[in-house]
Amino acid sequence: MAASDGLVFISYARVDEDLARSLRDRLAHANVNSFLDTGEIRVGDEWRRVITGALDKASLAVVVCTGRSVASVEVTFEWAYALALGVPVVPVLYESGLALPGALAPLDRLSFVDPAHRPWDRLITRAVEASRMDQITLGRLRRLGVERIFTGRTSIARQSVRDLLDRVLPQTDLLVVGRSLESWAREFQAIQDCVTAKGVRARFALVDPSVTPAEWMVPADYAHLDVGAAIEKFRKVAPAPNSAGSFEVYFLPNAPTFSFVHLHDATGAYGFLEFGASLSFDERFAIELRAGDGDGLLGSVLKVHDAMLRTRQPVISSAEPK
């Protein structure tokens, strides 16, 4: 059997370490990856951070259930954290008549009470199936780089243009994509100050004004009217000649259904993806993104937009004579 891609988190009380090691060894024999804290936590590691990090990556959590473990505060934390993430949890019972606590009680469990008839095949099958399911759990979203999700006017409005510009690190890139970018255009002076003072390479992309409202994928007369006004404001952005920064505006052949901001701040790459461009503010939602495993969602969205803009020439550029 090929090694599974998922990770089985084994939760146990310290006095049951022999049982936990037996589970780990059987899973390893079946080429199933597992996490057992005695072998994974090094001296100097922050214990709770390592545990939650492993659970964030887990496709399945197996709880070694004995009288000691069900009374353990730490074991309870582990399986409760897993359930909160949406990670499937399998209680494995090693004592007959054991009453499972709280949210463990209704879960489908496996009985390992009889050493001669332990259902190893069922446990391994569950582990392999869980590893192959493309589950959208909170842990998986975190690995993709999803940091927070906003809904409604109040939450989304907190991400103001000036706040985002203040966060941009010097000598980095700023990319902003949207239908009309009207809120950004209103802050054309702040954009110019950011580009000039910080040496930022700023790229903005909005709908080509020659595209009529009827040609927009999601028509919106008010947004179409905003396009022309936004372009006129963007034409006023003129970084100082001695600045290392640059400013470019690109036209899109159609109206995107979401807006995207990418920048680098003190904690690394950051993205803000807002959906529902044709909806009212109260119906919209947005996702705050950070770098995730591999490219993550942020890296993938950035690649798409980079590829799109590379095929186009800027209609406004600070490199042009004024």
N, C-alpha and C positions, 0 to 999 in steps of 0.2 A: 504494500500500500504506500502511495506517495505521502510525504509529510503534508499535513493539513496546514492551511494558511492561518487559521484562527489560533487563539490562545485560550487555554482552559485555566482559570484561576482556581486554585485549591485553597479553601478556607478551613481552618482547623484550630483546635486548642493545642497549646504547646505540649500538653501531656499526651496528645494523640498523634505525635509526630510520626511514629512508626506506621500508623494507618495511612497518614497523608503521603509518606514516602512510597508506600506500596501502591497507592493510586498513581502517583507520578510515574513510577517505574512501568506500570502496566500501560499507561497512556504512551509513554516513550516507546515501548516495544511495538505499539501500533502506529508509530510515527505521528503522534499527536503532541503538539507543543503544549507545555503547561508551565505555570508559575507557582513556585513553592517558596515562601519567603525566606526559609533558612538558607537556601542556596543562592538567592537573588539579591539579598540586602547585604551590602558591604559595610564595614566599619566606617562611620562618618556619614553614612547616608541618613537623610531625614526619613524615618520609618514610615510615617503616615503618607508622605508625598510619594514614596516608592509604591506603597500599596494602592493608593488611588490611581497612580499612573498605570499600574498593571491592570486594574479593573477598567480603566478607560479603554484599554486595548483588547479586553477580553471578549470572546465570542460566547463564552459559557462560564458560569461559576458553579463549582461543585463544593458542597458543604459537607464536611465530615461531621455527622451528627451523633454525638454521644451526650451523656448527662453533663460532662464538663464543657463541651463546646456550646450547647444551647444556653448555658448560664454565663458564657464569656461575653463581656462587653465588646471586645475587639472583634470577635467572630460575628456578633450581631451587627456591628458597624459595617463589616465587609459585605455580608449578604444584603443588608438594607441599602447600601450604596449601589451595589450591583442592580438591585431591583429598580432603584430610582433612575439609573441610567438606561433601563430597558434591556439589560443583559439577562438572558435566561438563567435561572438558578435551579439546580438539581440537588435536593437534599439526599444524601446517602446515609441510611440508618445502620448503625452498628450495634444498637441495643434494642431489644424487643420492648414493646409497650412504651416507647419514648414519645412523649408529647412534644410536638414541634411548636415553637412560639410564634405569635403574631402572623405576619404575612408568609411565613414558611409553611404554615399548616395546610393551606389549600393546594399547595404545589404538588405535582406528580413527583413521587419519590421512588428511590430504589432501595430495596432491602438487602443489606450485606450482613445481616445478623448471622446467617449460617455460612461459616467459612467454606463449606464444601459445595455450596450452590450460590455463589455470588454472580449476579448477572453482568459480568464484565462486558459481554458483547453488546448489551443494551446501552451501557454507559459509553462505550467507545463509539457506537453508532450515533448516540445523541451528540457527542463531542464533534464528530466529523460532520454531521448534518449542520450543526450550529456554525461551524467554521466556514461552510460553503454558502450559507445564506447571506445575502447582501442586506443585512439588517441596518436600518437607520435608527441607531440608538444615540443617546446623548454622547456616549463615549466616541462613537464613530463620527458624529458631527464635530466633536472637538479635534479629532485626528485630521479631519478635513480642513480645520482652521476656523470653524464657525465659533465666534466668541460670544456674540449676543444677537438676539433677534428683537427688533423693535416693531411695535404696531401703533398706529394712530398718530394724529397730528403732534401731540405733545412730545412723545418720545423721539420722533423723527426730527422735529424742529430743533431739538437740542444739539444736533450736529450742524452747527451754523458754519457758513463759509469762512468767516473770520477765525473761528476756533480751529478749523481744519488747516487754514493757512498758517496759523501760529504754530501748529505742530510739525509742519514740514521741516525736515533737517536741511541744513545748507548743502549745496552741491549734490542734490538728489533730484529725482524725477517726480513730477506731478502730472497725473493723467485724469482728465474729467470728461466723461461722455454722457450725453443726455439729449433730450429732444430740442429744447430751446436754451437751456442753461441760463434762464432768466435771472435766477437768484445769484448765480456767479457773476453774471455781467454787471449787476448792480454794484458789485464790489470790485470793479475794474481797477480802481486806484489801489486797493489793498493787494490785488494780484500783482500789479506793477511793482509795488513796494517789496513784496515777497521775492519776486524774480530778481529784482535789482540788488536788494540787500543780501540775499542768501545764495545768489548764483544758481537758482533753481531752473531746471529745464521743464517748462510748463507746456502741456499739450491739451487742447480743448477740441472736442468734436461734437457738432450739433447738426441738425437736419439742414440740407441744402435748401435755401429759400425758394429755389425754382421748382421744388417739388410741391405740387398743389395739395391742399387738404384732402381732396378726394383720393389722392394717391398714397396717403399715409396708411400704414397697416391698421393703426388705431386712430381714426380721425379725431381731431380736437382743434376747433377753430381758434380758441383762445391761445393755445400753445403755438399755433402757426403764426399768429400775429406777434407773439413774443420773439420769434426767431429774428426778424428784421431788426427789432430794437436791440436785441442782444448783440448782434453783429456790429452795429454802430458803436456800441459801448466798447466791445473788444478792440475795435480799430484805434481806440484811444490809448491802449496799453503800449507804452514805449519805454522799455527798460533803458537805464542809463547806458551810454555807449561803452563805458569802461567796465560794465558788469559782465560776469561770466555766465549770467543767466540768459535764457532765451524763451520766447513766447510764440506759440504757433496755434492756429485755428484751422480745423479741417471740416469739410462738409461731408455729411453722410447721405447715401442715396435713399434712405427711408428713415422713419421715426422709430427708434428703439423703444421697446416696451418696458425697459428698466434703465436706470441711470447708474453709473459706476464711477467711483473715485478711488484712485490708487496713489498712495504716497508712502514716504518713509518717515517715521517719527522716532522718538527715543527708544522705543522697544522693538523696532524693526519694521518690516513691511506691513502696511495696513490698508484695508479696503472697506468701502461702504457701498453696498449693492441695494438699491431701492427698487421695489417692484410696484406695479399698479399705476403706471404713469397716466392712464386715462381715468383713474378712479379719484374719488375725493380723498383728501388727506386722511380722514378717519378710516378709510378702507384700505389704505396702503400698508405695506410692511417692508422692513429693511433688515439686512443682515450685516453685522459687523464682522470683518474677516481678518484673520492673521495667517501667517505662514503655517501650513499644516504638514503632515507627512508627505514626502515627495513634493510634488507641485502644490498639492492641496487645491481647494476650490479657488482661492485667491490667485494662485499661479496660473491655473487653467484659464480663468476669465481674462487675466492680463495678457496671456499669450494670444488669445483670440483677438483682442483689441489691437495689440501691437502688430499682428499680421495684417489686420484690416487697414491700419493707418500707413503701413509701409507701402501699400499699393496706391497711395494718394499723395498729391502735392498739397502743401498747406495753402490756404487762400489768404491767410494773414500770417506774416512771419516777421519777427524782430530783426531778421537778417536783411530784410529788404530796405532800400533807401527810403527815408521818411520824406 
